[in-house]
Amino acid sequence: KQSKVFTNELSSLLFAHGDVNHSDPQTIAVLEDILINYLVDICTKTLEYTNKHPSNVSKSSKYSQGGSNLPTHNRVKVEDLLFVLRNDPLKLSRANELLKLQKIIVDARKQ
C-alpha cells in the first residue's frame, strides 16, 4: 500500500471544491491511489520516450566519448514530459503556464 504522500493537498483540494473540512479518509486514500498511479504512468512514459531518443545524451558525459562499454544514461528533460503530454491540451497548457511562472519567479529572485 502507498504511503500518504498527498493527503493534506487532496484534503485541501476537496474542501476548495465544496467538500467538508475533513474529508472521509477512504475518499482521500482512493484519490491518492489514482493520483500516484497517474504520476507513475506519466513518469514511466516520459522515461521510455527519453530512452528511445539518444539525442538527449549529454555530450559532456565522460562515457559518451572514446567508445567505452559503460552505459550512457539519458537525462529526462522538461521537453520530454511536454512531449508525453502533447495529446492532452489542458495538461500541456498548464505545464507550459507553470514553466513560465517558474521563469518569472527565478528572474524576480535574481533582481
Buried (B, 14 or more C-beta within 10 A) or exposed (E): EEEEEBBEEBBBBBEEEEBEEEBEEEEBBEBBEEBBEEEEEBEEBBBEBBEEEEEBBEEEBEBBEEEEEEEEEBEBEEEBBBBBBEEEEEBBEEBEEEEEEEEEEEEEEEE
